[in-house]
Every structure is written in structure tokens, then in C-alpha cells.
């Protein structure tokens, strides 16, 4: 069997498992009272009390490439941190934002964090070492990631899991196109954001009118 065929079979197997988990998660979601919800999407192990935590492994198992199984205007807040960059661009990413917009109540807030591509590219272009040296000090990258070009590639690819990267202008344009207003870059908030993500994350807040 060729390597390409082997990878294709693994993909089919993995997608079948995701589909099974998603169906189970949809059934569980239908049992949740569809009012004033707070969704924590792609949460991984970072579970929040009194929120609906969504993650294929660690929480309510939903495939976030699909429609959210929550009613229109049923949510007061939606949060995600280092998840959105794992969606392909443009159609899957925009479809996800439209779903978030749909389930939010008027006045509801979307707060999201993604890896900030701008400082990585700026450091590469200018020769600055601040971001590069911090990444090495923190052990964010594997040992072979020892040049600025390695850092750029790893930031954009991250073992192939990152499908698209963002700066504020790009993300703000997408949110506005979906219908969000009052889009702003917000500071790191220790009450809700992960300390390990403090450096290198672009945090953005937007509202449904």
C-alpha cells in the first residue's frame, strides 16, 4: 500500500470517529436548556464552570466545522482560544463565524484568541529577536526550530494543524462581514484567558447588534 493510500485510510477512519462523536454530542446538546448559554468552543482541558464546554476529547463532543446544535439567539457569550486557526479558510472559517453569530443573542459577545501572525512576520523581516527568543525560552517550538524561518513555518503550520493564520485587520474584516460590530483588539484577561497564551495571542472581542 502506498503512503498516500495509507494516509487516506487514516483520514477516513478519523473522520468516521469524529462523525460518531458529533452525533453523540448533538443528542447531548438537545438536552441542554436553550437559553442564556455560554459556549466555550474548542476548549481542550480548559473547562469553565457554568459554561457549555465543547471539545471532541475533553467535553461536549461536537465537530465545530458543522452547524452548532443550539437555537437561534440562545447564547449570551461565546469564547474560544487557539481554536479558530484550525479551521480552513475561507468557507469553513466564515461558516463557523456565521453559526456563532446565529446563536448569539442581540448584544451577545464573541471573545476569541488566535496565534498572532503579525509579530512573527515582523521579527523575521526586521531581524528582531524578541519573539523568537521568547519562543525558545518558553519551549513553544521543537528543538529543531532554531532559526526565524523555522519559527515562521512552525507558527503557520504547527505540525500541520494550523490551517490559516491571522492579524487583527484580517480577523476584524471577517467578523464585520458576518455582521459583528464593535470589533476591537482586547488585552489579555487573566480571569478568562490561559496564562500560557499571554504572549503571542491576538485576542479580539465583537458583539452581535
Order of alpha helices (4+ residues) and beta strands (2+ residues): alpha-beta-beta-beta-alpha-beta-alpha-alpha-alpha-alpha-beta-beta
